[in-house]
Amino acid sequence: MTPSLPEGANVALWNILCDGPFTIDIAAESGTPQANPSQPQFLKGVTFHADRESEWKGTVVPYIRLLTFTVASTTDTFFIGAMLKALPNIANNILRVDMNGFHWFSGVSDNRKSNPFIILASNLPSLREMSFTLHTSAITDSMWGERQLLELERTRPDKAKERRVRTVAEVVGRYDMAQIFNSRALEQIRLVYIKSELITPSIVQGTPEVVLANIRKWLMQGFKEHGREVVVELSLAA
């Protein structure tokens, strides 16, 4: 069913755009030979022209507000970032992002000062809904220091696999999550846990579900301290 026509929109163009889909896979957008951030496939050949700016603002921009953008890798963050720079008014009108590749980010470090997924969110001033994933491997760490681990891998490989659950501070620091509080339009966050059946049996200290629940509380409390009520949901990936 075609969404309601915005007042003043171009009817024919609206019908073309709203033929679907309404979930835009950035990996699919960037993975073709003809990939171009200035002419993404989901716009179905529609491009910005200064002499038709009113059509862009009155028809294309309202369509953008209906979409959910799926970002599955750091490569996707670069492509959508280039798209935001190339297409007028787009950044201000993306309302929903599903960062289902958030867990692939290896963490902030000496040579990587920021999380590109969080940077993307901060560049979307109207972002209302955001989903992101955390994996068992990201919220756990080896029980052993580097030297101990090397020795155990040689002498007791079973014990070398033992892992502990990271603290809330370790996880939110690893992903630079405090920057999420800069997204001032957020109304809802979905935190999706990807449980690894391979890693989970090796956890000997702590419970992943407990630290995830505490990350949820940390997010809600953080928004409250910024004077806002944001719904934070926690779920297990299907």
C-alpha positions as CSV (number, residue, x, y, z in Angstrom):
1,M,0.0,0.0,0.0
2,T,1.4,3.4,-1.1
3,P,1.9,5.8,1.9
4,S,-0.2,8.9,2.0
5,L,0.9,11.5,-0.5
6,P,2.5,14.6,1.1
7,E,0.9,17.9,0.3
8,G,2.5,19.4,-2.8
9,A,4.4,16.2,-3.8
10,N,4.8,15.0,-7.4
11,V,2.3,12.2,-7.6
12,A,4.1,10.2,-10.3
13,L,7.4,10.4,-8.6
14,W,6.0,9.5,-5.2
15,N,4.4,6.4,-6.6
16,I,7.7,5.4,-8.2
17,L,9.7,5.9,-5.0
18,C,7.0,4.2,-2.8
19,D,7.0,1.1,-4.9
20,G,9.5,-0.1,-2.2
21,P,11.5,-1.3,-0.5
22,F,11.3,0.7,2.7
23,T,14.4,-1.0,4.3
24,I,17.5,0.1,2.5
25,D,20.5,-2.3,2.6
26,I,23.6,-0.1,2.4
27,A,25.8,-3.2,1.7
28,A,23.6,-3.9,-1.4
29,E,23.8,-0.2,-2.4
30,S,27.6,-0.2,-2.2
31,G,28.3,-3.7,-3.5
32,T,27.5,-3.2,-7.2
33,P,29.9,-2.0,-9.9
34,Q,27.7,1.0,-10.5
35,A,27.6,2.0,-6.9
36,N,27.5,5.8,-6.5
37,P,26.7,7.7,-3.3
38,S,25.3,10.6,-5.4
39,Q,22.9,8.2,-7.2
40,P,21.9,5.4,-4.8
41,Q,19.8,2.7,-6.3
42,F,16.9,3.1,-3.8
43,L,16.1,6.5,-5.4
44,K,15.4,4.7,-8.7
45,G,17.2,7.1,-10.9
46,V,16.0,10.2,-9.2
47,T,18.8,12.8,-8.8
48,F,19.0,16.3,-7.3
49,H,18.8,19.2,-9.6
50,A,18.9,22.8,-8.3
51,D,16.2,23.9,-10.7
52,R,13.9,21.2,-9.3
53,E,14.7,21.7,-5.6
54,S,11.1,22.0,-4.6
55,E,10.4,18.6,-6.1
56,W,13.3,17.1,-4.1
57,K,12.2,18.7,-0.9
58,G,8.5,18.0,-1.4
59,T,8.7,14.4,-2.7
60,V,12.1,12.8,-2.2
61,V,12.7,14.1,1.3
62,P,9.3,12.9,2.7
63,Y,10.1,9.5,1.2
64,I,13.5,9.4,3.0
65,R,11.7,9.9,6.3
66,L,9.8,6.6,5.7
67,L,12.9,4.5,5.3
68,T,15.1,2.3,7.6
69,F,18.8,2.1,6.6
70,T,20.6,-1.1,7.4
71,V,24.3,-0.6,8.1
72,A,26.2,-3.9,8.3
73,S,29.9,-3.0,8.4
74,T,32.3,-0.1,8.8
75,T,32.5,0.0,5.0
76,D,28.8,0.7,4.9
77,T,29.3,3.6,7.3
78,F,31.7,5.2,4.8
79,F,29.3,4.7,1.9
80,I,26.3,6.2,3.7
81,G,28.6,9.0,5.0
82,A,29.5,9.9,1.4
83,M,25.8,9.7,0.5
84,L,24.9,12.1,3.2
85,K,27.4,14.6,1.9
86,A,26.3,14.2,-1.7
87,L,22.5,14.4,-1.4
88,P,20.9,17.6,0.0
89,N,18.6,17.4,3.0
90,I,19.1,13.6,3.4
91,A,21.1,13.7,6.7
92,N,18.5,15.8,8.4
93,N,15.7,13.4,7.4
94,I,16.9,9.9,8.2
95,L,14.8,8.8,11.2
96,R,15.7,5.1,11.5
97,V,19.0,3.1,11.3
98,D,19.6,-0.6,11.9
99,M,23.3,-1.1,12.7
100,N,23.2,-4.9,12.5
101,G,27.0,-4.9,11.9
102,F,27.8,-2.8,15.0
103,H,29.4,-5.8,16.7
104,W,32.0,-6.1,13.9
105,F,33.8,-2.9,15.0
106,S,37.0,-4.0,16.8
107,G,36.9,-1.2,19.3
108,V,38.5,2.2,19.9
109,S,42.3,2.1,20.3
110,D,45.4,4.2,20.0
111,N,45.2,4.1,16.3
112,R,41.4,4.2,16.0
113,K,40.0,7.0,18.1
114,S,36.3,6.7,17.4
115,N,33.5,4.3,16.5
116,P,32.3,4.9,12.9
117,F,28.8,3.6,13.7
118,I,28.5,6.1,16.6
119,I,29.9,8.9,14.4
120,L,27.2,8.1,11.8
121,A,24.5,8.3,14.4
122,S,25.8,11.7,15.6
123,N,25.6,12.9,12.0
124,L,21.9,12.2,11.8
125,P,20.3,15.0,13.8
126,S,16.7,13.7,13.3
127,L,17.5,10.1,14.2
128,R,14.6,8.7,16.3
129,E,15.2,4.9,16.2
130,M,18.5,3.0,16.3
131,S,19.2,-0.7,16.6
132,F,22.7,-2.1,17.2
133,T,24.2,-5.5,17.9
134,L,26.7,-6.8,20.5
135,H,28.3,-10.3,20.1
136,T,29.5,-12.6,22.8
137,S,33.0,-12.2,21.7
138,A,32.8,-8.4,22.2
139,I,31.4,-8.5,25.7
140,T,33.9,-11.1,26.9
141,D,37.7,-11.3,27.1
142,S,40.3,-13.9,27.8
143,M,40.8,-14.8,31.4
144,W,44.5,-14.7,30.9
145,G,47.2,-12.1,30.2
146,E,49.2,-12.4,27.0
147,R,52.1,-14.4,28.5
148,Q,49.9,-16.7,30.4
149,L,47.8,-17.3,27.3
150,L,50.7,-18.2,25.2
151,E,51.9,-20.7,27.8
152,L,48.4,-22.2,28.3
153,E,47.9,-22.6,24.5
154,R,51.0,-24.7,24.5
155,T,50.4,-26.7,27.7
156,R,46.6,-26.6,28.4
157,P,44.7,-25.5,25.3
158,D,41.4,-26.2,27.0
159,K,42.1,-23.8,29.8
160,A,43.5,-21.2,27.3
161,K,40.0,-20.9,25.9
162,E,38.5,-19.6,29.2
163,R,36.9,-16.2,29.1
164,R,35.4,-13.7,31.5
165,V,32.6,-11.2,30.9
166,R,33.7,-7.6,30.5
167,T,32.4,-4.9,32.8
168,V,29.9,-2.3,31.6
169,A,32.7,0.3,31.7
170,E,34.9,-1.9,29.5
171,V,32.2,-2.5,26.9
172,V,30.9,1.0,26.7
173,G,34.4,2.3,26.5
174,R,35.4,-0.2,23.8
175,Y,32.5,1.0,21.6
176,D,32.7,4.7,22.6
177,M,29.0,4.5,23.5
178,A,28.9,7.6,25.6
179,Q,28.8,9.6,22.3
180,I,25.4,8.2,21.7
181,F,24.0,10.7,24.2
182,N,24.8,13.4,21.6
183,S,22.0,12.0,19.4
184,R,19.3,14.4,20.7
185,A,16.3,13.2,18.7
186,L,16.6,9.5,19.7
187,E,13.4,8.1,21.1
188,Q,14.1,4.3,20.9
189,I,17.2,2.1,21.0
190,R,17.1,-1.7,20.3
191,L,20.1,-3.5,21.7
192,V,20.3,-6.9,20.0
193,Y,22.5,-9.7,21.6
194,I,24.1,-12.2,19.2
195,K,24.9,-15.2,21.4
196,S,27.8,-17.4,20.2
197,E,27.3,-21.1,20.9
198,L,31.0,-21.5,20.2
199,I,32.2,-19.0,22.8
200,T,29.5,-19.2,25.5
201,P,30.7,-22.6,26.9
202,S,34.1,-21.1,27.6
203,I,32.8,-18.3,29.9
204,V,33.9,-19.1,33.4
205,Q,33.5,-15.7,35.0
206,G,30.4,-13.5,34.8
207,T,27.1,-13.8,32.8
208,P,26.7,-12.0,29.4
209,E,23.0,-11.4,29.9
210,V,23.7,-9.6,33.2
211,V,26.2,-7.1,31.7
212,L,23.8,-6.6,28.8
213,A,21.0,-5.7,31.1
214,N,23.3,-3.3,32.9
215,I,24.3,-1.7,29.6
216,R,20.6,-1.2,29.0
217,K,20.3,0.5,32.4
218,W,23.4,2.6,31.7
219,L,21.9,3.9,28.5
220,M,18.6,4.8,30.0
221,Q,20.3,6.5,33.0
222,G,22.6,8.4,30.7
223,F,19.7,9.8,28.7
224,K,17.9,10.7,31.9
225,E,21.0,12.6,33.0
226,H,20.8,14.5,29.7
227,G,17.1,15.4,30.5
228,R,15.5,12.8,28.1
229,E,13.5,9.6,28.3
230,V,14.6,7.1,25.7
231,V,13.1,3.6,25.4
232,V,15.9,1.0,25.4
233,E,14.9,-2.6,24.5
234,L,17.2,-5.6,24.8
235,S,16.6,-8.8,22.8
236,L,18.3,-11.9,21.6
237,A,19.1,-12.2,17.9
238,A,16.9,-14.7,16.1
